């Protein structure tokens, strides 16, 4: 139960604590949310996790905290993270709490109950339908049970795409409907493309998880002898990708960037020729996903080649900014890339479409919807 507005702290800028189970360095959505909150008259504090060997976080225009962790993965990690995040929330005593994804919702709900503060749930994924969980039915059942316990009484929910909002509505028809706050990038001026010694560059962001489709990229690269592949991202799936590249004999034409802070990622993206977004139908979460990478490519004015997922094809069809795969094979991907790179007129048209999309598909257009969520959570007049 949240406190009525008159019992809030009385501060001119209501305090918002946002909790997450990553180390904050690469999470673009949370950075954008905090920037929007600060500009909208709130005082956000972003709380994540760290280990003894975690690099220091670059300075941000809002306060950040990272709780020291011992466990790194598995049940112990999530249990420890929620205990430590709960402690951080109780010390901060914010006016509103934001849980980012299901793995922080327990800490947020307990803190909200103890402090009598409203809780906003920001579902970046349809968490229990992620591909990693679908292959682990027992673990998935635990998360489903936790979601069934914590989700139904939420009053303030947002997510990144209408498809995921519909999935939550189907599962919890009597709960609050999720508001869509799309994960679009901050508007940036058109970059001046920097020539790269790598020549024709295919860029794939986010290659650390199965089901995101990066396997097709090295397979298509074997059919494109004049191209190179840049892969950004890290995680348990990267080793399998590297092994695949070696087996195909293309590893010398692949550059593995690893995990990059979003500032560095923004600097290398305009150097590419084409951006790839190849999410599969491995899970309902992926099939309805609205991936950051797609909009980051467009903000860098890159033509894109995408899988035939609902969000992807709608964007490409509306803005004429690239190609949708006719078949999800290495041959199909290589053919779509050739259609762009081997035809200067087609490439110029896709670039122009990406530029048009970049003017409209921006975070700035989402910020008012985000701020209205917090206005309602605090019981203020619209």
C-alpha positions as CSV (number, residue, x, y, z in Angstrom):
1,X,0.0,0.0,0.0
2,X,1.5,3.4,-1.0
3,X,1.4,6.5,1.1
4,X,-1.0,9.3,0.0
5,X,0.7,12.2,-1.6
6,X,0.5,14.4,1.4
7,X,2.6,11.9,3.4
8,X,5.5,11.9,0.9
9,X,8.8,13.2,2.0
10,X,7.9,16.8,1.0
11,X,10.9,17.2,-1.3
12,X,10.4,19.3,-4.4
13,X,11.9,16.4,-6.4
14,X,10.4,13.0,-5.5
15,X,13.1,10.4,-5.1
16,X,13.0,7.3,-7.3
17,X,15.2,4.2,-6.7
18,X,15.6,1.9,-9.7
19,X,17.1,-1.6,-9.1
20,X,18.6,-4.0,-11.5
21,X,20.8,-7.1,-11.4
22,X,23.5,-5.9,-13.8
23,X,26.6,-3.7,-13.2
24,X,25.0,-0.7,-14.9
25,X,27.8,-0.2,-17.4
26,X,26.0,-1.3,-20.6
27,X,22.3,-0.8,-19.7
28,X,21.1,1.9,-22.1
29,X,17.4,1.7,-21.1
30,X,18.1,2.5,-17.5
31,X,20.4,5.4,-18.3
32,X,17.7,6.9,-20.6
33,X,15.0,6.3,-17.9
34,X,17.1,8.1,-15.3
35,X,17.9,11.0,-17.6
36,X,14.2,11.4,-18.4
37,X,13.2,11.3,-14.7
38,X,15.8,13.9,-13.8
39,X,14.6,16.2,-16.6
40,X,11.0,15.6,-15.5
41,X,11.6,16.8,-11.9
42,X,12.5,13.6,-10.2
43,X,15.6,12.6,-8.3
44,X,16.6,9.1,-9.6
45,X,19.1,6.8,-8.0
46,X,20.2,3.8,-10.1
47,X,21.2,0.7,-8.1
48,X,23.0,-2.3,-9.6
49,X,25.5,-5.0,-8.6
50,X,29.2,-5.4,-8.7
51,X,32.0,-7.9,-7.8
52,X,35.5,-7.3,-6.5
53,X,36.8,-7.2,-10.1
54,X,34.1,-5.0,-11.6
55,X,35.5,-1.9,-13.3
56,X,34.6,1.5,-11.9
57,X,31.5,3.1,-13.4
58,X,31.9,6.2,-15.5
59,X,30.3,9.4,-13.9
60,X,26.6,9.8,-14.7
61,X,24.4,12.9,-14.4
62,X,22.4,11.1,-11.6
63,X,23.5,9.1,-8.5
64,X,24.4,5.4,-8.9
65,X,25.1,2.7,-6.4
66,X,26.3,-0.8,-6.8
67,X,25.9,-3.4,-4.1
68,X,28.9,-5.8,-3.6
69,X,28.1,-9.4,-4.6
70,X,29.7,-12.7,-3.9
71,X,27.7,-15.1,-6.1
72,X,27.9,-14.6,-9.9
73,X,25.2,-16.8,-11.3
74,X,22.4,-19.3,-10.5
75,X,20.0,-19.4,-7.6
76,X,22.5,-18.1,-5.1
77,X,23.1,-15.0,-7.3
78,X,19.5,-14.1,-7.6
79,X,18.9,-14.7,-3.9
80,X,21.9,-12.7,-2.8
81,X,21.1,-9.9,-5.3
82,X,17.5,-9.5,-4.0
83,X,18.7,-9.4,-0.3
84,X,21.3,-6.8,-1.1
85,X,19.0,-4.7,-3.3
86,X,16.4,-4.8,-0.6
87,X,19.0,-3.5,1.9
88,X,19.9,-0.7,-0.5
89,X,16.2,0.2,-0.9
90,X,15.6,0.3,2.8
91,X,18.6,2.6,3.3
92,X,17.6,4.9,0.4
93,X,13.9,5.1,1.5
94,X,12.8,6.5,-1.9
95,X,9.3,7.9,-2.7
96,X,8.8,5.3,-5.5
97,X,10.6,2.1,-6.3
98,X,11.2,0.7,-9.8
99,X,11.9,-3.0,-10.3
100,X,13.6,-3.7,-13.7
101,X,12.6,-7.3,-14.7
102,X,11.3,-10.2,-12.7
103,X,14.7,-10.9,-11.1
104,X,14.4,-7.7,-9.0
105,X,10.7,-7.7,-8.3
106,X,10.8,-9.6,-5.0
107,X,13.2,-7.0,-3.5
108,X,11.1,-4.2,-4.8
109,X,7.8,-5.6,-3.6
110,X,9.1,-6.3,-0.1
111,X,10.7,-2.9,0.1
112,X,7.4,-1.3,-1.1
113,X,5.5,-3.2,1.6
114,X,7.9,-2.3,4.4
115,X,8.3,1.4,3.4
116,X,4.7,1.8,2.1
117,X,5.9,3.1,-1.2
118,X,4.5,2.5,-4.7
119,X,6.3,0.1,-7.0
120,X,6.7,0.5,-10.7
121,X,7.5,-2.7,-12.7
122,X,9.5,-2.2,-15.9
123,X,9.5,-5.5,-17.8
124,X,12.3,-5.3,-20.3
125,X,11.5,-8.9,-21.3
126,X,8.6,-11.4,-21.1
127,X,10.9,-12.9,-18.6
128,X,9.5,-16.4,-18.0
129,X,9.4,-17.0,-21.8
130,X,13.1,-16.2,-22.5
131,X,14.8,-18.9,-24.5
132,X,17.3,-19.7,-21.7
133,X,14.4,-20.6,-19.3
134,X,12.5,-22.6,-21.8
135,X,15.3,-25.1,-22.0
136,X,15.3,-25.4,-18.2
137,X,11.7,-26.3,-17.2
138,X,12.4,-26.6,-13.5
139,X,14.0,-23.2,-13.2
140,X,11.3,-21.7,-15.4
141,X,8.7,-23.2,-13.1
142,X,10.3,-21.4,-10.2
143,X,10.3,-18.1,-12.0
144,X,6.7,-18.6,-13.2
145,X,5.6,-19.3,-9.5
146,X,7.4,-16.1,-8.4
147,X,5.8,-14.1,-11.2
148,X,2.4,-15.5,-10.3
149,X,2.9,-14.4,-6.7
150,X,4.3,-10.9,-7.4
151,X,2.7,-9.7,-10.6
152,X,-1.1,-9.8,-10.1
153,X,-1.3,-7.0,-7.5
154,X,1.0,-4.5,-9.4
155,X,-0.7,-1.3,-10.2
156,X,2.0,0.4,-12.3
157,X,3.6,-1.7,-15.1
158,X,5.4,-0.8,-18.3
159,X,7.1,-2.8,-20.9
160,X,9.0,-2.3,-24.2
161,X,6.6,-3.5,-26.8
162,X,2.9,-3.9,-27.5
163,X,3.4,-7.6,-28.2
164,X,4.9,-8.3,-24.8
165,X,2.2,-6.1,-23.2
166,X,-0.4,-8.4,-24.9
167,X,1.3,-11.5,-23.6
168,X,1.1,-10.2,-20.0
169,X,-2.5,-9.2,-20.5
170,X,-3.3,-12.7,-21.7
171,X,-1.6,-14.3,-18.8
172,X,-3.0,-11.9,-16.1
173,X,-6.3,-10.6,-17.6
174,X,-7.4,-9.1,-14.3
175,X,-4.2,-7.2,-13.5
176,X,-3.2,-3.7,-14.4
177,X,-2.5,-3.4,-18.1
178,X,1.1,-2.7,-19.1
179,X,1.9,0.7,-20.6
180,X,4.3,0.6,-23.6
181,X,7.5,2.7,-23.2
182,X,9.5,1.6,-26.2
183,X,13.2,1.1,-25.8
184,X,14.2,3.7,-28.4
185,X,17.5,5.5,-28.5
186,X,18.2,9.1,-27.6
187,X,18.1,11.3,-30.6
188,X,21.5,11.9,-32.1
189,X,22.6,14.1,-35.0
190,X,23.5,12.2,-38.2
191,X,27.1,10.9,-37.7
192,X,29.9,11.6,-40.1
193,X,30.7,8.0,-41.2
194,X,34.3,7.1,-40.4
195,X,36.0,5.0,-43.0
196,X,37.2,1.6,-41.7
197,X,40.1,-0.5,-42.9
198,X,37.7,-3.4,-42.6
199,X,35.7,-2.4,-45.7
200,X,32.2,-3.8,-45.9
201,X,31.2,-4.3,-42.3
202,X,28.2,-6.3,-41.0
203,X,27.5,-5.3,-37.4
204,X,25.7,-7.6,-34.9
205,X,25.0,-6.2,-31.5
206,X,24.1,-8.5,-28.6
207,X,25.6,-11.9,-29.3
208,X,25.7,-13.3,-25.8
209,X,22.4,-15.1,-25.7
210,X,21.0,-18.1,-27.7
211,X,18.0,-17.3,-29.9
212,X,19.1,-13.8,-30.7
213,X,20.1,-15.2,-34.2
214,X,23.8,-14.4,-34.5
215,X,24.6,-18.0,-35.7
216,X,23.4,-17.0,-39.2
217,X,25.9,-14.1,-39.4
218,X,29.2,-16.2,-39.6
219,X,27.4,-18.7,-41.9
220,X,26.4,-15.9,-44.3
221,X,29.9,-14.4,-44.0
222,X,31.3,-17.6,-45.5
223,X,29.2,-16.7,-48.6
224,X,30.4,-13.0,-48.7
225,X,34.1,-13.1,-49.3
226,X,34.4,-9.3,-49.5
227,X,32.7,-8.6,-46.1
228,X,33.7,-8.6,-42.5
229,X,31.7,-9.1,-39.4
230,X,31.8,-7.1,-36.2
231,X,30.2,-8.8,-33.2
232,X,29.4,-6.8,-30.0
233,X,28.4,-8.6,-26.9
234,X,29.5,-11.2,-24.4
235,X,28.1,-14.1,-22.5
236,X,27.8,-17.8,-22.5
237,X,26.8,-18.0,-26.2
238,X,29.9,-16.2,-27.5
239,X,32.2,-19.2,-27.2
240,X,29.9,-21.3,-29.4
241,X,29.9,-18.5,-32.0
242,X,33.6,-18.3,-32.0
243,X,33.9,-22.0,-32.5
244,X,31.4,-21.8,-35.4
245,X,33.4,-19.0,-37.0
246,X,36.6,-21.2,-36.7
247,X,34.8,-24.2,-38.2
248,X,33.6,-22.1,-41.2
249,X,37.1,-20.7,-41.7
250,X,35.9,-17.1,-41.4
251,X,37.3,-16.2,-37.9
252,X,40.0,-14.0,-39.4
253,X,37.2,-11.8,-40.9
254,X,35.4,-11.5,-37.6
255,X,36.1,-8.8,-35.0
256,X,34.9,-9.7,-31.5
257,X,34.4,-6.5,-29.6
258,X,33.1,-8.0,-26.4
259,X,30.8,-6.1,-24.1
260,X,31.0,-2.3,-24.7
261,X,29.8,0.6,-22.6
262,X,27.0,2.3,-24.6
263,X,29.1,5.4,-25.2
264,X,31.8,3.3,-27.1
265,X,29.1,1.4,-28.9
266,X,27.6,4.6,-30.3
267,X,31.1,5.5,-31.6
268,X,31.7,2.3,-33.6
269,X,28.2,1.7,-35.0
270,X,28.3,4.4,-37.7
271,X,31.5,2.7,-39.1
272,X,29.5,-0.3,-40.2
273,X,27.8,-0.8,-43.5
274,X,24.7,-2.9,-42.5
275,X,23.1,-3.6,-39.1
276,X,21.8,-7.2,-38.4
277,X,18.9,-8.0,-36.1
278,X,18.0,-11.7,-36.4
279,X,15.9,-12.7,-33.4
280,X,14.4,-16.2,-33.7
281,X,11.1,-17.7,-32.6
282,X,12.9,-19.8,-30.0
283,X,10.6,-18.2,-27.4
284,X,7.6,-16.0,-27.2
285,X,9.8,-13.3,-25.7
286,X,12.0,-13.3,-28.7
287,X,9.2,-13.6,-31.3
288,X,7.6,-10.4,-29.9
289,X,10.8,-8.6,-28.9
290,X,11.6,-5.0,-29.8
291,X,15.4,-5.2,-29.8
292,X,17.6,-2.2,-28.9
293,X,20.0,-3.0,-31.7
294,X,17.4,-2.3,-34.4
295,X,16.8,1.2,-33.3
296,X,20.5,1.9,-32.5
297,X,21.3,1.0,-36.1
298,X,18.7,3.3,-37.4
299,X,19.9,6.2,-35.1
300,X,23.3,5.7,-36.7
301,X,21.6,5.9,-40.1
302,X,22.5,2.3,-41.0
303,X,20.5,0.2,-43.4
304,X,19.3,-3.0,-41.6
305,X,18.7,-6.6,-42.5
306,X,16.2,-8.2,-40.1
307,X,14.4,-11.5,-39.3
308,X,10.7,-11.6,-40.2
309,X,9.5,-10.9,-36.7
310,X,6.5,-8.6,-36.2
311,X,8.3,-5.6,-34.8
312,X,11.2,-5.9,-37.3
313,X,9.1,-6.1,-40.5
314,X,6.8,-3.4,-39.4
315,X,9.7,-1.0,-39.0
316,X,11.4,-1.9,-42.2
317,X,8.1,-1.8,-44.2
318,X,7.1,1.6,-42.7
319,X,10.5,3.3,-43.2
320,X,11.9,1.4,-46.2
321,X,15.2,1.2,-44.3
322,X,16.5,-2.2,-45.3
323,X,15.5,-5.8,-46.0
324,X,13.4,-8.5,-44.3
325,X,14.7,-12.0,-44.8
326,X,12.6,-14.2,-47.1
327,X,14.1,-17.3,-45.6
328,X,16.0,-17.6,-42.3
329,X,19.1,-19.3,-43.7
330,X,22.7,-18.4,-44.5
331,X,21.8,-18.2,-48.2
332,X,18.8,-15.9,-47.4
333,X,20.8,-13.6,-45.2
334,X,23.7,-13.4,-47.7
335,X,21.2,-12.6,-50.5
336,X,19.6,-9.8,-48.5
337,X,22.9,-8.3,-47.7
338,X,24.0,-8.4,-51.4
339,X,20.8,-6.7,-52.4
340,X,21.9,-3.7,-50.4
341,X,25.7,-3.7,-50.7
342,X,25.9,-4.6,-54.4
343,X,23.3,-2.0,-55.5
344,X,24.2,1.5,-54.8
345,X,20.7,2.9,-55.5
346,X,19.1,0.4,-53.1
347,X,21.6,1.1,-50.4
348,X,21.1,4.9,-50.8
349,X,17.3,4.4,-50.5
350,X,17.7,2.3,-47.3
351,X,20.1,4.9,-45.9
352,X,17.5,7.6,-46.5
353,X,14.8,5.5,-44.9
354,X,17.0,4.9,-41.8
355,X,17.6,8.7,-41.6
356,X,13.8,9.3,-41.7
357,X,13.2,6.7,-39.0
358,X,16.0,8.2,-36.9
359,X,14.1,11.5,-36.7
360,X,10.9,9.8,-35.3
361,X,11.9,6.7,-33.4
362,X,13.6,8.4,-30.4
363,X,13.5,8.1,-26.7
364,X,12.4,11.7,-26.4
365,X,9.0,10.7,-27.8
366,X,8.7,8.0,-25.1
367,X,9.6,10.2,-22.1
368,X,6.2,11.8,-21.6
369,X,4.6,8.3,-21.3
370,X,7.3,7.3,-18.8
371,X,6.8,10.4,-16.7
372,X,3.0,9.9,-16.6
373,X,3.6,6.5,-15.1
374,X,5.4,8.0,-12.2
375,X,2.9,10.8,-11.9
376,X,0.2,8.1,-11.4
377,X,2.4,6.1,-9.0
378,X,2.8,9.1,-6.7
379,X,-1.0,9.9,-6.9
380,X,-0.5,13.3,-8.4
381,X,-2.9,15.2,-10.5
382,X,-2.3,14.8,-14.2
